[in-house]
C-alpha cells in the first residue's frame, strides 16, 4: 500500500495507542491536509539519522488522525491513533512536499499475553528503573493495565534513544518486546561516569 509518511526521530507509535503531534512545518501541514482529504492515515517512521532525505528504518506504524485542531496560522494539533505496524518496501518518487513509501502491513499475533512470571519480572524491573530515574509512577494504575497496553505503552514513552525505541517497535510479539524492554531498562540504568548518559547505537 502507498503510505504518506512523517519521519520523526524518537516518535514511536503502536497499534491501539495514541500519539499527540504538533504540526508546524509547511510540508507536514500539507501531509495532514492530504490525509484529512483522503483516509486520515499517516505513517510514523524514524529516519536513521538527521538530515534531509535520510534513509528510513525498516518498520513504522500507520496511524489514523483522531482529534484534530486546525489553527489559524496553518498549524495543527492532532492525535494519531495507532492502527498497524508496517514494513517499508521502498520509497516512491513523489511530487508532493512530503515523502511517500510503499509498505506492507505486519500481521500481529492474536491474543498475546505474558505469563505471570514474565509480568512480575517486568513490573519489578520497571519499579527499579523508575526509582533510579526519579520518576513518579501510579503503580496501582499500572497493575490494572492489560499486558499489551502496559508493554507497548512503556515502549512508546520510555526515555531511550532512537535505536533502542526502533528495536522495541520491530520486536515480534509481546513476550519478545517485554524481554527486550527489561534488557533496555537494565542497560540504560547504567550511567556513564563522564556525562551521565548511555546510548545504544
Secondary structure, DSSP 8 states (H G I E B T S, - for coil): -EEEEEE-TT----TT-EEEEEE-SHHHHHHHHHHHHTT-EEEEE-BSSSSTT--B-SEEEEEEEEEEEE-TTS-EEEEEEEEEEEEEEEE---SSSS-EEEEEE----SS----HHHHHHHHHHHHHHHHHHT----HHHHHHS-HHHHHHHHHHH----HHHHHHHHH--SHHHHHHHHHHHHHHHHS--TTTS-----
